[in-house]
Amino acid sequence: MQNSDLHLKLPVMPADVQCKFDAYPAHVQDVLLELRRIIMQLASELTVTKLEESLKWGQPSYLAVGGSTIRIDWSSKSPQQFRVYFICSTILIETFKELYPGTFCYEGNRAIVFQLRQKIPLLELKHCLSLSLNYHKIKKLPLLGN
């Protein structure tokens, strides 16, 4: 992922989340911090009134008012991959599979899996993240309004 030309002043990270990021290997930390920046920027663009950043299930997590939790993580069990997790009881992954069948690698109905060195399809990922940030406002719409 590449840093955007837009400069968004990011909120201070909660101490427990900072500790989690600090525990990642440097090359993983760079990727996940960029993903955090993208989530924060999207929330700002979507005029999300509040974005809560916390640790859920030991993973950096982001929840907007009216949205569904987004979690991000890397594990030494799959050292060349990282994941973006969504609540499995939603229809988010099902919708992403319909909209982007060949774009992402999916893990069941709970995650999009990325290779650390792959070129991330940013427009498509941002679209998926925005659907999650607005989930409870759009969940009754066919294909979440798409």
RAFENFEN-V171151 format. One record per backbone hydrogen bond with DSSP energy under -0.5 kcal/mol. NH is the residue of the N-H (numbers start at 0). CO is the residue of the C=O. E is the energy in kcal/mol with one decimal. If there is no record, write none. Layout:
BEGIN
NH;CO;E, NH;CO;E
END
This chain:
BEGIN
7;5;-0.8, 9;7;-0.9, 17;13;-2.6, 18;14;-2.3, 19;15;-1.6, 20;16;-2.5, 21;17;-2.7, 22;18;-1.2, 22;19;-0.5, 23;19;-0.7, 23;20;-1.1, 27;24;-0.7, 28;24;-3.0, 29;25;-2.2, 30;26;-1.1, 31;27;-2.7, 32;28;-2.6, 33;29;-1.7, 34;30;-2.0, 35;31;-2.3, 36;32;-2.2, 37;33;-2.2, 38;34;-2.3, 39;35;-2.7, 40;36;-2.7, 41;37;-2.7, 42;38;-2.4, 43;39;-2.0, 44;40;-2.6, 45;41;-2.7, 46;43;-1.2, 47;42;-2.9, 51;49;-0.5, 51;62;-3.1, 53;51;-0.5, 53;60;-2.0, 55;53;-0.5, 55;58;-2.4, 58;55;-1.7, 59;71;-0.7, 60;53;-3.1, 61;69;-2.7, 62;51;-2.1, 64;49;-1.6, 66;63;-2.6, 67;131;-2.9, 69;61;-2.5, 70;84;-2.1, 71;59;-2.2, 72;82;-2.0, 74;80;-0.5, 77;74;-1.3, 78;75;-0.7, 80;77;-2.1, 81;113;-2.1, 82;72;-2.8, 83;111;-2.3, 84;70;-3.4, 84;82;-0.5, 85;109;-2.8, 86;68;-0.7, 89;86;-1.7, 94;90;-2.2, 95;91;-2.8, 96;92;-2.7, 97;93;-1.4, 98;94;-2.7, 99;95;-3.5, 102;99;-0.6, 103;99;-1.0, 104;112;-0.7, 105;103;-0.6, 106;110;-2.6, 107;105;-0.6, 109;106;-1.9, 110;106;-1.1, 111;83;-2.3, 112;104;-3.3, 113;81;-2.9, 115;79;-3.2, 117;114;-1.4, 119;117;-0.6, 121;119;-1.8, 124;120;-2.6, 125;121;-3.1, 126;122;-1.8, 127;123;-2.2, 128;124;-2.8, 129;125;-2.5, 130;126;-2.0, 131;127;-1.8, 132;128;-2.5, 133;129;-1.2, 134;131;-1.2, 135;65;-1.6, 136;65;-0.8, 136;133;-1.7, 137;133;-1.1, 137;134;-1.0, 138;134;-1.7, 140;137;-2.0, 143;140;-2.0, 144;141;-2.0, 145;142;-1.4
END
